Amino acid sequence: MATVKGDVHDIGKNIVGVVLACNGYEIIDLGVMVPADRILEEAIKHKWM
């Protein structure tokens, strides 16, 4: 999970992450203001795409 570059709002991201984790999902939190290319790199690395 992440917010894109330029977006510092992380409360919603954090709430969704907690709810998903409590329901058995693995959460990888990249943080806030993450460049799109980094999100893409992680998606490929973790085979999300």
C-alpha positions as CSV (number, residue, x, y, z in Angstrom):
1,M,0.0,0.0,0.0
2,A,1.1,3.5,-0.6
3,T,0.0,7.0,-1.4
4,V,1.4,8.5,-4.6
5,K,3.9,11.2,-4.9
6,G,2.4,14.5,-3.8
7,D,-0.2,12.9,-1.5
8,V,0.7,13.0,2.2
9,H,-2.7,11.7,3.4
10,D,-2.1,8.4,5.0
11,I,-4.9,7.9,7.6
12,G,-7.2,6.1,5.1
13,K,-4.4,4.0,3.8
14,N,-3.5,3.0,7.4
15,I,-7.1,2.1,8.3
16,V,-7.5,-0.1,5.2
17,G,-4.1,-1.7,6.0
18,V,-5.1,-2.6,9.5
19,V,-8.5,-4.0,8.4
20,L,-7.0,-6.1,5.7
21,A,-4.2,-7.4,8.0
22,C,-6.8,-8.3,10.7
23,N,-8.5,-10.4,8.0
24,G,-5.5,-12.3,7.1
25,Y,-4.0,-10.3,4.2
26,E,-0.3,-9.7,3.9
27,I,0.3,-5.9,3.8
28,I,3.3,-4.3,2.3
29,D,3.2,-0.6,3.2
30,L,5.5,1.5,1.1
31,G,4.5,4.7,2.9
32,V,3.5,8.1,1.7
33,M,4.4,10.2,-1.3
34,V,5.8,7.2,-3.2
35,P,6.9,7.7,-6.8
36,A,4.9,5.7,-9.3
37,D,8.0,3.9,-10.6
38,R,8.7,2.6,-7.0
39,I,5.2,1.3,-6.7
40,L,5.6,-0.4,-10.1
41,E,8.9,-1.9,-9.0
42,E,7.4,-3.4,-5.9
43,A,4.4,-4.7,-7.8
44,I,6.7,-6.6,-10.2
45,K,9.0,-7.7,-7.3
46,H,6.0,-9.2,-5.4
47,K,4.4,-10.5,-8.6
48,W,1.2,-8.4,-8.2
49,M,1.2,-7.8,-12.0
